[in-house]
């Protein structure tokens, strides 16, 4: 059924080949290969020793791929379909060089990538470290990975879990991160085995768009999938495998109908319908493709052009941003975000729209590279300065020296690790014009001790359990200030945030943020500037503590702040019922 005389096949001969498969077969030999019959036909059980002596079960050959030939070309997206056990994945692994063919020959242009970083990713390392490990395995330099880092995180949708070990991820989170890393580079040949089955419809749509972009860059894409809708959306050519043989090779809309005719009617695939979110009265969304897009929506709503100043921090420096957010809220300056090596379009647009008289860039060269800083400098219409140190405790000292808090009575002390609780603490500090510092080193720098003493807090609130803190750290800061020491650990971040608005009068607007710390900190600054209540939702449902707070606030409008995956349409419907 392979038709080499098809017009598309003739045209393909004029294009540059990327993969040539010539009469390839892959054969496995397995132990215990006799077919199993009814128990009465099996004879007496044999011991392992008997099998080793040759008196046991024989080996059997499994012909996973049999005499397959085809040529792939630049710019093609080729689907591989077939029933389970038809040889699809085996063929893909052979093309990737992971399985040697038993017969025939293979030729591949460049370095093929079968979601190519799986073998080098290390579960004990954080997602951040694995992005660098996987990126380097794909041939990217550190500078290139720096530039692509936030794009990888945004695409994977794992948010601040990127800072946690991959061993803590769900299977879906791990698969999405692997896909995002593997497609960060543009390989000559990209092979994907069921990756688009991971995640919800929104992630599958993003995956399809990424694959199209790789095709447009003159790459070749192979996709093994049981989803015919994915094949139709992405692939212009299909290979149909059956019992290890290539049954049909041709245009998608010729091969797929022939294959679907062999499926039971109950299993016939239909094209997935894109979810349409209903308009819920009294609610609006601040959303976008990624976290910096969401941040732009917040700043566009909260600030008019011609601001006195703004802060710029790195999305890789969340701990730094947690210290900056209360300062920005106190001054009424927006908080904008960059990637370590690049200036996102959303931030570039906002710098141009806001035209701040003064820009404060916070972070060292690892957080904001000279290249990114140069882009910011070129957009500055007023003055620009940088607050930088190679240590978070020193950064805290310099921020305190330059921007002392209005309310110095209480200071919150946090560790460098980022969590929803530490982000909620920054929101609390922003609402009360207090300061947050990061210091989890036993050797507190003299500069930080002096800066904290200059503020003169009467209370030092260490966020976390007492046993989580070094006694040297606590003693050094207590000695520098003479302040009372407390350890802050409440029910959870959603309860901490909800408790901030007990004295707010009913009516007006309320903002509900998803679990992204970046979005929550941006909203915290806007809230501190305008006094709008912000609530935190870390799940796809509406927790009772948030529901009760909204019922008391009786808002006339609720803003959902975050990507749709984090705040899905069902949650928006629930929130709409609480608008008064």
ZAPA-8614 format. One line per field, with one value per residue (C-alpha): residue number from 1; residue in one letter; y, z, x. Coordinates in nm, 2 decimals, padded with zeros to 4 digits. Last residue first. Layout:
// ZAPA-8614
num c(NUM|...)
residu c(a|...)
north c(Y|...)
up c(Z|...)
east c(X|...)
//
This chain:
// ZAPA-8614
num c(580|579|578|577|576|575|574|573|572|571|570|569|568|567|566|565|564|563|562|561|560|559|558|557|556|555|554|553|552|551|550|549|548|547|546|545|544|543|542|541|540|539|538|537|536|535|534|533|532|531|530|529|528|527|526|525|524|523|522|521|520|519|518|517|516|515|514|513|512|511|510|509|508|507|506|505|504|503|502|501|500|499|498|497|496|495|494|493|492|491|490|489|488|487|486|485|484|483|482|481|480|479|478|477|476|475|474|473|472|471|470|469|468|467|466|465|464|463|462|461|460|459|458|457|456|455|454|453|452|451|450|449|448|447|446|445|444|443|442|441|440|439|438|437|436|435|434|433|432|431|430|429|428|427|426|425|424|423|422|421|420|419|418|417|416|415|414|413|412|411|410|409|408|407|406|405|404|403|402|401|400|399|398|397|396|395|394|393|392|391|390|389|388|387|386|385|384|383|382|381|380|379|378|377|376|375|374|373|372|371|370|369|368|367|366|365|364|363|362|361|360|359|358|357|356|355|354|353|352|351|350|349|348|347|346|345|344|343|342|341|340|339|338|337|336|335|334|333|332|331|330|329|328|327|326|325|324|323|322|321|320|319|318|317|316|315|314|313|312|311|310|309|308|307|306|305|304|303|302|301|300|299|298|297|296|295|294|293|292|291|290|289|288|287|286|285|284|283|282|281|280|279|278|277|276|275|274|273|272|271|270|269|268|267|266|265|264|263|262|261|260|259|258|257|256|255|254|253|252|251|250|249|248|247|246|245|244|243|242|241|240|239|238|237|236|235|234|233|232|231|230|229|228|227|226|225|224|223|222|221|220|219|218|217|216|215|214|213|212|211|210|209|208|207|206|205|204|203|202|201|200|199|198|197|196|195|194|193|192|191|190|189|188|187|186|185|184|183|182|181|180|179|178|177|176|175|174|173|172|171|170|169|168|167|166|165|164|163|162|161|160|159|158|157|156|155|154|153|152|151|150|149|148|147|146|145|144|143|142|141|140|139|138|137|136|135|134|133|132|131|130|129|128|127|126|125|124|123|122|121|120|119|118|117|116|115|114|113|112|111|110|109|108|107|106|105|104|103|102|101|100|99|98|97|96|95|94|93|92|91|90|89|88|87|86|85|84|83|82|81|80|79|78|77|76|75|74|73|72|71|70|69|68|67|66|65|64|63|62|61|60|59|58|57|56|55|54|53|52|51|50|49|48|47|46|45|44|43|42|41|40|39|38|37|36|35|34|33|32|31|30|29|28|27|26|25|24|23|22|21|20|19|18|17|16|15|14|13|12|11|10|9|8|7|6|5|4|3|2|1)
residu c(x|x|x|x|x|x|x|x|x|x|x|x|x|x|x|x|x|x|x|x|x|x|x|x|x|x|x|x|x|x|x|x|x|x|x|x|x|x|x|x|x|x|x|x|x|x|x|x|x|x|x|x|x|x|x|x|x|x|x|x|x|x|x|x|x|x|x|x|x|x|x|x|x|x|x|x|x|x|x|x|x|x|x|x|x|x|x|x|x|x|x|x|x|x|x|x|x|x|x|x|x|x|x|x|x|x|x|x|x|x|x|x|x|x|x|x|x|x|x|x|x|x|x|x|x|x|x|x|x|x|x|x|x|x|x|x|x|x|x|x|x|x|x|x|x|x|x|x|x|x|x|x|x|x|x|x|x|x|x|x|x|x|x|x|x|x|x|x|x|x|x|x|x|x|x|x|x|x|x|x|x|x|x|x|x|x|x|x|x|x|x|x|x|x|x|x|x|x|x|x|x|x|x|x|x|x|x|x|x|x|x|x|x|x|x|x|x|x|x|x|x|x|x|x|x|x|x|x|x|x|x|x|x|x|x|x|x|x|x|x|x|x|x|x|x|x|x|x|x|x|x|x|x|x|x|x|x|x|x|x|x|x|x|x|x|x|x|x|x|x|x|x|x|x|x|x|x|x|x|x|x|x|x|x|x|x|x|x|x|x|x|x|x|x|x|x|x|x|x|x|x|x|x|x|x|x|x|x|x|x|x|x|x|x|x|x|x|x|x|x|x|x|x|x|x|x|x|x|x|x|x|x|x|x|x|x|x|x|x|x|x|x|x|x|x|x|x|x|x|x|x|x|x|x|x|x|x|x|x|x|x|x|x|x|x|x|x|x|x|x|x|x|x|x|x|x|x|x|x|x|x|x|x|x|x|x|x|x|x|x|x|x|x|x|x|x|x|x|x|x|x|x|x|x|x|x|x|x|x|x|x|x|x|x|x|x|x|x|x|x|x|x|x|x|x|x|x|x|x|x|x|x|x|x|x|x|x|x|x|x|x|x|x|x|x|x|x|x|x|x|x|x|x|x|x|x|x|x|x|x|x|x|x|x|x|x|x|x|x|x|x|x|x|x|x|x|x|x|x|x|x|x|x|x|x|x|x|x|x|x|x|x|x|x|x|x|x|x|x|x|x|x|x|x|x|x|x|x|x|x|x|x|x|x|x|x|x|x|x|x|x|x|x|x|x|x|x|x|x|x|x|x|x|x|x|x|x|x|x|x|x|x|x|x|x|x|x|x|x|x|x|x|x|x|x|x|x|x|x|x|x|x|x|x|x|x|x|x|x|x|x|x|x|x|x|x|x|x|x|x)
north c(04.11|03.86|03.53|03.32|03.44|03.28|02.94|02.99|03.11|02.79|02.58|02.79|02.69|02.91|02.73|02.61|02.94|03.13|03.38|03.66|03.60|03.94|03.95|04.24|04.38|04.22|04.09|04.11|03.87|03.62|03.66|03.58|03.27|03.14|03.18|02.99|02.73|02.65|02.72|02.44|02.42|02.44|02.70|02.98|03.31|03.62|03.98|04.27|04.60|04.86|05.06|05.06|04.76|04.57|04.65|04.53|04.22|04.15|04.14|03.92|03.68|03.66|03.56|03.32|03.12|02.95|03.13|03.47|03.60|03.97|04.15|04.46|04.70|04.61|04.51|04.72|04.59|04.52|04.14|04.17|04.03|03.71|03.58|03.60|03.40|03.15|03.08|03.05|02.79|02.73|02.97|02.94|03.25|03.22|03.52|03.71|04.03|04.29|04.39|04.49|04.35|04.09|03.96|03.94|03.75|03.52|03.41|03.34|03.15|02.94|02.83|02.81|02.51|02.41|02.73|02.65|02.88|03.26|03.43|03.74|03.99|04.24|04.58|04.67|04.93|05.01|05.10|04.77|04.57|04.76|04.70|04.33|04.31|04.48|04.27|03.96|03.69|03.37|03.11|03.17|03.17|03.54|03.68|04.01|04.13|04.48|04.65|04.87|04.68|04.54|04.49|04.30|04.07|04.01|03.93|03.68|03.52|03.47|03.30|03.07|02.99|02.86|02.98|02.87|03.15|03.17|03.43|03.71|03.94|04.28|04.45|04.80|04.95|05.07|05.31|05.07|05.17|05.19|05.24|05.09|04.82|04.73|04.72|04.49|04.25|04.22|04.14|03.86|03.74|03.70|03.79|04.15|04.39|04.70|04.87|05.22|05.38|05.74|05.86|05.75|05.39|05.17|05.14|05.06|04.77|04.61|04.66|04.49|04.19|04.16|04.23|03.92|03.95|03.68|03.55|03.91|04.03|04.13|04.44|04.68|05.02|05.23|05.60|05.84|05.55|05.55|05.34|05.24|05.17|04.98|04.79|04.69|04.57|04.37|04.19|04.13|03.95|04.10|03.83|03.66|03.61|03.65|03.99|04.09|04.42|04.55|04.86|05.16|05.28|05.35|05.12|04.86|04.86|04.82|04.53|04.36|04.40|04.15|03.87|03.97|03.87|03.53|03.50|03.56|03.34|03.56|03.84|04.18|04.52|04.79|05.09|05.47|05.79|05.66|05.84|05.60|05.48|05.21|04.93|04.79|04.78|04.66|04.35|04.26|04.29|04.05|03.80|03.82|03.77|03.46|03.29|03.28|03.54|03.61|03.89|03.76|03.92|03.84|04.01|03.82|03.49|03.48|03.12|02.95|02.76|02.44|02.34|02.04|01.73|01.58|01.25|00.91|00.59|00.36|00.28|00.21|-00.06|00.05|-00.08|00.21|00.45|00.32|00.39|00.73|00.81|00.71|00.94|01.25|01.23|01.21|00.88|00.57|00.24|-00.10|-00.05|-00.39|-00.46|-00.62|-00.32|00.03|00.31|00.59|00.93|01.26|01.62|01.59|01.83|01.88|01.55|01.35|01.52|01.44|01.08|01.04|00.71|00.89|00.85|01.18|01.23|01.59|01.71|02.05|02.34|02.61|02.60|02.24|02.35|02.62|02.36|02.14|02.43|02.50|02.13|02.14|02.45|02.29|01.97|02.20|02.37|02.04|01.90|01.74|01.45|01.28|01.52|01.33|01.01|00.93|01.24|01.23|01.56|01.56|01.86|01.97|02.32|02.37|02.43|02.13|01.88|02.11|02.18|01.81|01.70|01.96|01.84|01.48|01.55|01.75|01.47|01.20|01.40|01.58|01.53|01.32|01.62|01.79|02.13|02.47|02.41|02.36|02.74|02.72|02.37|02.50|02.34|02.63|02.89|02.69|02.65|03.01|03.11|02.93|03.01|03.30|03.13|02.81|03.00|03.15|02.81|02.68|02.45|02.12|01.91|01.76|02.11|02.19|01.87|01.94|02.31|02.23|01.96|02.20|02.41|02.11|02.03|01.73|01.39|01.29|01.33|01.40|01.25|00.97|01.16|01.45|01.37|01.39|01.15|01.39|01.32|01.47|01.58|01.40|01.04|00.73|00.38|00.05|-00.30|-00.59|-00.64|-00.27|-00.13|00.03|00.37|00.53|00.77|00.60|00.27|00.42|00.55|00.21|00.04|00.30|00.22|-00.16|-00.27|-00.38|-00.15|-00.07|00.16|00.52|00.70|01.07|01.26|01.63|01.73|02.05|01.87|01.53|01.18|00.87|00.53|00.16|-00.10|-00.47|-00.60|-00.42|-00.59|-00.94|-01.13|-01.43|-01.70|-01.85|-02.20|-02.31|-02.55|-02.85|-02.63|-02.65|-02.29|-02.39|-02.68|-02.45|-02.20|-02.49|-02.64|-02.67|-03.01|-03.02|-02.71|-02.87|-02.92|-02.55|-02.44|-02.30|-02.08|-02.02|-02.11|-01.81|-01.86|-01.63|-01.34|-01.26|-00.93|-00.85|-00.51|-00.49|-00.21|-00.24|00.11|00.40|00.74|01.03|01.40|01.42|01.75|01.82|01.73|01.37|01.50|01.62|01.27|01.14|01.42|01.32|00.96|00.72|00.58|00.44|00.23|00.00)
up c(04.47|04.33|04.51|04.24|03.99|04.20|04.15|03.77|03.77|03.95|03.68|03.41|03.54|03.76|03.74|03.38|03.28|03.36|03.65|03.81|03.83|03.91|04.11|04.08|04.31|04.60|04.90|05.14|05.38|05.12|04.97|05.31|05.35|05.00|05.06|05.39|05.23|04.95|04.59|04.36|04.11|04.40|04.54|04.56|04.71|04.79|04.71|04.87|04.68|04.89|04.58|04.61|04.85|04.63|04.32|04.50|04.62|04.27|04.14|04.43|04.36|03.99|04.05|04.33|04.09|04.29|04.13|04.24|04.33|04.32|04.49|04.38|04.55|04.82|05.19|05.42|05.48|05.85|05.82|05.50|05.60|05.73|05.38|05.30|05.61|05.55|05.19|05.30|05.56|05.92|06.07|06.13|06.25|06.51|06.74|06.86|07.07|06.95|07.10|06.75|06.68|06.96|06.83|06.47|06.59|06.83|06.56|06.30|06.55|06.67|06.31|06.21|06.11|06.48|06.55|06.29|05.99|05.92|06.18|06.31|06.46|06.68|06.82|06.49|06.49|06.12|06.18|06.36|06.05|05.84|06.09|06.11|05.73|05.69|05.96|05.76|05.95|05.97|06.04|05.69|05.64|05.57|05.34|05.46|05.46|05.55|05.67|05.49|05.63|05.31|05.15|05.46|05.45|05.07|05.15|05.41|05.16|04.94|05.23|05.28|04.91|04.90|04.81|04.98|05.07|05.43|05.58|05.84|05.88|06.04|06.28|06.43|06.12|05.97|05.68|05.57|05.49|05.11|05.04|05.35|05.38|05.01|05.07|05.37|05.20|04.90|05.15|05.30|04.94|04.86|04.53|04.56|04.34|04.36|04.02|03.92|03.63|03.56|03.32|02.98|03.03|02.73|02.64|03.00|03.01|02.71|02.86|03.18|02.98|02.81|03.13|03.28|03.53|03.79|03.75|03.68|04.02|04.11|04.17|03.88|04.01|03.73|03.78|03.59|03.47|03.11|03.20|02.84|02.72|03.04|03.00|02.64|02.73|03.02|02.80|02.53|02.77|02.83|02.81|02.99|03.34|03.25|03.33|03.56|03.65|03.99|03.98|04.21|04.48|04.72|04.99|04.74|04.57|04.91|05.01|04.67|04.68|04.96|04.80|04.46|04.59|04.69|04.35|04.17|03.86|03.75|03.76|03.92|03.78|04.02|03.91|03.94|03.94|03.71|03.38|03.23|03.44|03.69|03.83|03.53|03.30|03.59|03.65|03.28|03.25|03.53|03.35|03.04|03.26|03.40|03.07|02.77|02.92|03.20|03.39|03.39|03.46|03.68|03.76|03.50|03.39|03.02|02.92|02.86|02.53|02.54|02.20|02.06|02.02|01.68|01.68|01.72|01.64|01.95|01.98|01.60|01.63|01.44|01.09|00.91|01.13|00.95|00.60|00.72|00.87|00.56|00.30|00.51|00.65|00.32|00.25|00.39|00.44|00.59|00.72|00.90|01.26|01.33|01.17|01.12|00.95|00.85|00.83|00.64|00.70|01.08|01.35|01.37|01.21|01.42|01.74|01.64|01.57|01.93|01.97|01.91|01.78|01.64|01.41|01.34|01.08|01.11|00.86|01.12|01.03|01.15|01.48|01.51|01.43|01.71|01.95|01.84|01.89|02.24|02.33|02.22|02.42|02.72|02.69|02.64|02.96|03.04|02.88|02.57|02.37|02.47|02.31|02.17|02.02|01.78|01.68|01.38|01.30|01.66|01.75|02.11|02.38|02.25|02.48|02.78|02.74|02.67|02.98|03.19|03.07|03.14|03.49|03.57|03.43|03.63|03.95|04.07|04.41|04.26|04.03|04.33|04.41|04.26|03.94|04.17|04.14|03.82|03.68|03.36|03.13|02.89|03.16|03.30|02.96|02.87|03.20|03.13|02.76|02.80|03.08|02.87|02.58|02.82|02.97|02.61|02.44|02.30|02.38|02.68|02.79|02.80|02.99|03.27|03.28|03.29|03.54|03.78|03.78|03.81|04.13|04.15|04.30|03.99|03.76|03.39|03.16|03.00|02.95|02.77|02.41|02.38|02.12|01.97|01.65|01.60|01.24|00.94|01.00|00.81|00.88|00.72|00.70|00.94|01.31|01.36|01.66|01.93|02.08|01.76|01.74|01.42|01.62|01.90|01.66|01.50|01.84|01.94|01.64|01.63|01.61|01.97|02.05|01.73|01.47|01.40|01.32|01.24|01.02|01.03|00.73|00.70|00.60|00.45|00.56|00.35|00.40|00.43|00.68|00.65|00.97|01.30|01.63|01.50|01.83|01.84|02.09|02.35|02.46|02.79|03.01|02.95|02.85|03.18|03.26|03.22|03.46|03.72|03.69|03.77|03.53|03.61|03.50|03.17|03.00|02.82|03.12|03.22|02.89|02.64|02.68|02.36|02.40|02.43|02.77|02.72|02.47|02.16|02.00|01.63|01.46|01.08|00.85|00.48|00.42|00.65|00.53|00.77|00.70|00.32|00.14|-00.09|-00.46|-00.39|-00.18|-00.50|-00.63|-00.30|-00.29|-00.65|-00.54|-00.74|-00.43|-00.31|00.00|00.00)
east c(-02.25|-01.99|-01.97|-02.14|-01.88|-01.61|-01.76|-01.78|-01.42|-01.32|-01.50|-01.32|-00.97|-00.74|-00.40|-00.44|-00.60|-00.28|-00.29|-00.49|-00.87|-01.02|-01.34|-01.58|-01.86|-01.69|-01.89|-01.58|-01.75|-01.84|-01.49|-01.33|-01.55|-01.47|-01.10|-01.10|-01.33|-01.09|-01.21|-01.09|-00.80|-00.55|-00.31|-00.56|-00.44|-00.64|-00.56|-00.75|-00.72|-00.53|-00.41|-00.03|-00.01|-00.24|-00.04|00.28|00.11|-00.02|00.33|00.43|00.14|00.22|00.58|00.49|00.27|-00.01|-00.30|-00.41|-00.76|-00.80|-01.09|-01.28|-01.52|-01.76|-01.72|-01.50|-01.15|-01.07|-01.04|-00.84|-00.50|-00.64|-00.70|-00.33|-00.23|-00.51|-00.40|-00.04|-00.10|-00.22|00.03|00.40|00.58|00.86|00.90|01.21|01.19|01.43|01.76|01.86|02.21|02.19|01.86|02.01|02.32|02.12|01.87|02.15|02.36|02.06|02.02|01.66|01.44|01.41|01.21|00.95|00.92|00.92|01.14|00.96|01.19|01.00|01.10|01.26|01.54|01.58|01.95|01.99|01.88|02.13|02.41|02.34|02.32|02.66|02.82|02.73|02.53|02.74|02.48|02.33|01.96|01.91|01.64|01.49|01.13|01.02|00.71|00.46|00.16|00.01|00.35|00.47|00.17|00.23|00.59|00.48|00.25|00.55|00.73|00.43|00.38|00.74|01.08|01.40|01.63|01.52|01.29|01.32|01.02|01.07|00.84|00.84|01.01|00.69|00.77|01.04|01.40|01.48|01.85|02.00|01.74|01.79|02.17|02.14|01.90|02.14|02.41|02.20|02.12|02.49|02.66|02.55|02.36|02.15|02.16|02.08|01.89|01.80|01.54|01.41|01.54|01.49|01.86|01.94|01.70|01.85|02.20|02.08|01.98|02.32|02.50|02.32|02.04|02.03|02.38|02.51|02.38|02.02|01.80|01.75|01.62|01.47|01.39|01.17|00.96|00.83|00.53|00.45|00.81|00.90|00.57|00.64|00.99|00.84|00.59|00.84|01.07|01.42|01.68|01.97|01.84|01.48|01.32|01.04|00.87|00.76|00.55|00.63|00.39|00.68|00.54|00.43|00.78|00.95|00.71|00.79|01.17|01.24|01.03|01.19|01.53|01.40|01.24|01.57|01.52|01.23|01.48|01.41|01.32|01.19|01.00|01.00|00.81|00.55|00.47|00.22|-00.08|-00.04|-00.27|-00.44|-00.13|00.08|-00.15|-00.18|00.20|00.25|00.02|00.24|00.55|00.39|00.32|00.08|-00.14|-00.39|-00.56|-00.91|-01.25|-01.54|-01.87|-02.06|-01.90|-01.81|-01.80|-01.46|-01.44|-01.25|-01.10|-01.29|-01.07|-01.10|-01.28|-01.12|-01.30|-01.29|-01.66|-01.66|-01.40|-01.09|-01.01|-01.18|-00.97|-00.65|-00.78|-00.91|-00.57|-00.37|-00.53|-00.59|-00.24|-00.06|00.13|00.29|00.09|00.15|00.50|00.56|00.62|00.28|00.11|00.27|00.10|00.34|00.16|00.24|00.12|00.14|00.04|-00.33|-00.43|-00.18|-00.31|-00.67|-00.57|-00.46|-00.28|00.05|00.40|00.52|00.82|00.94|01.18|01.34|01.32|01.27|00.90|00.89|01.03|00.76|00.49|00.62|00.59|00.24|00.14|00.29|00.10|-00.22|-00.14|-00.07|-00.41|-00.59|-00.46|-00.13|00.06|-00.09|00.13|00.44|00.31|00.66|00.82|01.11|01.28|01.52|01.74|01.71|01.58|01.67|01.42|01.22|01.39|01.37|00.99|00.91|01.11|00.94|00.59|00.68|00.80|00.49|00.27|00.45|00.40|00.70|00.88|01.16|01.22|01.37|01.21|01.31|01.11|00.81|00.79|00.58|00.54|00.37|00.62|00.61|00.67|00.96|01.12|01.06|01.21|01.53|01.57|01.82|02.01|02.01|02.18|02.43|02.51|02.57|02.32|02.43|02.12|02.30|02.38|02.01|01.94|02.19|02.09|01.72|01.80|01.95|01.64|01.41|01.59|01.83|01.74|01.56|01.86|01.80|02.07|01.88|01.55|01.73|01.64|01.27|01.40|01.65|01.84|02.18|02.26|02.13|02.02|02.11|01.99|02.07|01.92|01.91|01.92|01.89|02.07|01.84|01.90|02.02|01.72|01.60|01.60|01.41|01.14|01.11|01.07|00.81|00.59|00.64|00.28|00.27|-00.03|-00.22|-00.08|00.03|00.35|00.30|00.54|00.60|00.81|01.02|01.34|01.29|01.20|01.29|01.12|01.20|01.08|01.18|01.03|01.02|00.94|01.03|01.02|01.26|01.21|01.45|01.38|01.23|01.41|01.65|01.93|02.12|02.03|01.66|01.70|01.87|01.57|01.34|01.09|00.72|00.56|00.38|00.23|-00.05|-00.28|-00.23|-00.38|-00.13|00.17|00.36|00.72|00.95|01.09|01.38|01.35|01.54|01.45|01.46|01.47|01.44|01.54|01.51|01.65|01.56|01.69|01.64|01.71|01.66|01.68|01.39|01.36|01.26|00.97|00.80|00.78|00.64|00.38|00.27|00.21|00.43|00.61|00.27|00.31|00.00)
//
